[in-house]
Amino acid sequence: MTYDALRHFADSWGLVFMTGSFLALIGWTFRRKARADHARAATMIFDEERHDA
């Protein structure tokens, strides 16, 4: 694969893949069921119990 072919692939399908991945990760973060996980993570530092592994 030459540099020009790789550059053409990155400019076209690579950009589509990166945009799709970005949108999927944003959607995964803001899904409805994640609200409880984010609330728990936001208050985790205030827990009195220690959870040592």
matplotlib code that plots the C-alpha trace (Angstrom):
import matplotlib.pyplot as plt

x = [0.0, 1.5, 1.4, -1.1, -3.5, -3.2, -3.9, -6.9, -8.3, -7.7, -9.4, -12.5, -13.3, -11.1, -13.0, -16.3, -15.1, -13.8, -17.0, -19.1, -17.0, -17.2, -21.0, -21.3, -19.2, -21.2, -24.4, -23.1, -22.2, -25.6, -27.8, -30.6, -29.3, -26.0, -27.5, -27.2, -23.6, -22.6, -24.4, -22.6, -19.2, -19.8, -20.4, -17.9, -15.3, -17.7, -18.3, -17.2, -16.4, -13.2, -13.3, -9.8, -9.2]
y = [0.0, 3.3, 6.5, 8.0, 5.1, 5.1, 8.9, 8.5, 5.7, 7.8, 10.9, 9.0, 5.8, 6.6, 9.8, 8.0, 5.3, 8.0, 10.0, 6.9, 5.8, 9.3, 9.4, 5.9, 6.8, 10.0, 8.1, 5.4, 8.1, 9.8, 6.7, 6.6, 3.7, 5.4, 8.1, 6.0, 5.0, 8.7, 9.8, 7.0, 8.0, 11.6, 10.9, 8.0, 10.2, 11.0, 7.3, 6.5, 2.9, 1.9, -0.6, -2.0, -4.8]
z = [0.0, -1.0, 1.0, -1.4, -1.1, 2.7, 2.7, 0.5, 2.8, 5.9, 4.3, 3.4, 5.3, 8.2, 8.9, 8.6, 11.1, 13.6, 13.4, 14.0, 16.9, 18.4, 18.1, 19.6, 22.6, 23.2, 22.9, 25.3, 27.9, 27.8, 27.8, 30.4, 32.4, 32.9, 35.1, 38.2, 37.4, 37.0, 40.2, 42.1, 40.6, 41.4, 45.2, 45.5, 47.2, 50.0, 51.0, 54.6, 53.8, 52.3, 49.5, 49.3, 46.8]

ax = plt.figure().add_subplot(projection="3d")
ax.plot(x, y, z, "-o")
ax.set_aspect("equal")
plt.show()
